[in-house]
Amino acid sequence: MLFVVAWPTPVDVGSRGLIFRVLRMLHRHGVPEFVNYNVIEFTANFAMFVPLGFLIALLFGPRWWWAALIICAGLSVAIELYQYLLLPDRYATVRDVVANSTGGTLGAVLALAPIAWHRRAQE
């Protein structure tokens, strides 16, 4: 995650042509047109934060699992500020904050099952 966040240029810059070719092929084979580059980028940002939210929720446990939501959102804002202020070739967007925060939230919610299981096992 740190590698992707701190890279000085967009990490997909060398593969955009391939991404667009694959998207055209998928569209020709029935994938809806709304599945475009922006959807793929949003999904990648979302997916990058799911494990983080999961791990933070596990770390904080049953009483404070929700802190993962705040931590993931705060980290996302910090990342976007870092990119905006220090990486002129990167794009800082609110959409990335939304994607990252939503992914972190899903990860934290998914952690509730093992948290509950562990809690029951200890009773």
C-alpha positions in Angstrom: 0.0 0.0 0.0 2.8 2.4 0.9 4.4 1.7 -2.5 1.3 2.6 -4.4 0.6 5.7 -2.3 4.1 7.2 -2.3 5.0 6.5 -6.0 5.8 9.9 -7.6 3.7 9.3 -10.7 0.3 7.5 -11.2 1.1 3.8 -10.7 -1.0 2.8 -13.8 0.7 5.2 -16.2 2.5 2.4 -18.0 -0.5 0.2 -18.2 -3.3 2.6 -19.2 -3.2 1.5 -22.8 -3.7 -2.1 -21.8 -6.5 -1.2 -19.4 -8.4 0.6 -22.1 -7.9 -2.2 -24.6 -9.2 -4.7 -22.0 -12.2 -2.4 -21.3 -13.0 -2.2 -25.0 -12.9 -5.9 -25.3 -15.1 -6.4 -22.3 -17.6 -3.9 -23.6 -17.7 -5.8 -26.9 -18.5 -8.9 -24.9 -21.4 -7.5 -22.9 -19.9 -5.7 -20.0 -21.9 -2.5 -19.5 -20.4 0.7 -20.7 -20.6 2.3 -17.3 -17.7 -0.1 -16.3 -15.0 2.3 -17.3 -11.6 3.5 -16.1 -13.1 5.6 -13.3 -15.0 2.5 -12.0 -11.8 0.4 -12.1 -9.8 3.1 -10.3 -12.5 3.5 -7.6 -12.7 -0.2 -7.1 -8.9 -0.5 -6.8 -8.9 2.3 -4.2 -11.8 0.6 -2.4 -10.1 -2.8 -2.4 -6.8 -1.4 -1.2 -8.4 -0.3 2.1 -10.5 -3.4 2.8 -7.7 -5.4 4.4 -6.5 -2.3 6.4 -10.0 -1.7 7.9 -10.2 -5.5 8.7 -6.8 -5.6 10.4 -7.4 -2.3 12.4 -10.8 -3.6 13.6 -9.2 -6.9 14.7 -6.5 -5.0 16.5 -8.9 -2.7 18.4 -11.3 -5.5 19.2 -15.0 -5.7 20.0 -15.3 -2.4 22.0 -13.3 -0.2 19.6 -13.6 -1.9 16.2 -15.4 1.2 14.9 -12.2 3.2 15.3 -11.0 1.6 12.1 -13.6 3.7 10.2 -12.1 6.9 11.6 -8.5 5.8 11.1 -9.0 4.7 7.5 -10.8 7.9 6.7 -8.1 10.0 8.4 -5.3 8.0 6.7 -7.0 8.5 3.3 -7.3 12.3 3.8 -3.6 12.3 4.9 -2.6 10.4 1.8 -4.5 12.7 -0.6 -3.0 15.8 1.1 0.5 14.2 0.8 -0.1 13.6 -2.9 -1.6 17.1 -3.4 1.2 18.9 -1.6 4.3 16.8 -2.4 3.6 14.8 -5.6 2.8 17.2 -8.4 2.2 14.3 -10.9 -0.4 12.6 -8.7 -4.1 13.6 -8.5 -5.6 14.1 -5.1 -9.4 13.6 -5.2 -12.3 13.5 -2.9 -13.5 10.4 -4.8 -10.3 8.5 -3.6 -11.1 9.5 0.0 -14.6 8.1 -0.5 -13.4 4.9 -2.1 -10.7 4.3 0.5 -13.0 5.1 3.5 -15.7 2.9 2.1 -13.3 0.0 1.6 -11.9 0.5 5.1 -15.5 0.5 6.5 -16.3 -2.8 4.7 -13.1 -4.3 6.1 -14.0 -3.3 9.6 -17.5 -4.6 9.2 -16.2 -7.9 7.9 -13.9 -8.1 10.9 -17.0 -8.2 13.2 -17.6 -11.9 12.5 -14.2 -13.2 13.7 -14.3 -10.7 16.6 -17.7 -12.1 17.7 -16.5 -15.7 17.2 -13.4 -15.0 19.3 -15.5 -13.3 22.0 -17.9 -16.3 22.2 -15.0 -18.7 22.3 -13.6 -16.9 25.3 -16.9 -17.0 27.3 
